[in-house]
Amino acid sequence: MKQFLSVNEVAELLSVNPMTIYKWCKSGKLPHYTIGGSVIRFDTEQLAKHIEGANKK
C-alpha cells in the first residue's frame, strides 16, 4: 500500500518552511496529489525519486 506525506512532513524532511513546499507545488517543482481541491499529499516513492533525480543535477 502506498504511503503519503503531508506538506508539513515533507517540509520537515527537506528542512524548509511549509510555505516553500506550497510554492514548489504551485510551480510544478514537486510531484503531488491534490485531494478535494485543497489537501496536498505526496507519494513517498515519487518524492524519493524526484529528490534523487534533483540531487544528480
Residue, then its C-alpha position, 0 to 999 in steps of 0.5 A: m500500500k502506498q504511503f503519503l506525506s503531508v506538506n508539513e512532513v515533507a517540509e520537515l524532511l527537506s528542512v524548509n518552511p511549509m510555505t516553500i513546499y506550497k510554492w514548489c507545488k504551485s510551480g510544478k517543482l514537486p510531484h503531488y496529489t491534490i485531494g478535494g481541491s485543497v489537501i496536498r499529499f505526496d507519494t513517498e516513492q515519487l518524492a524519493k525519486h524526484i529528490e534523487g533525480a534533483n540531487k544528480k543535477 
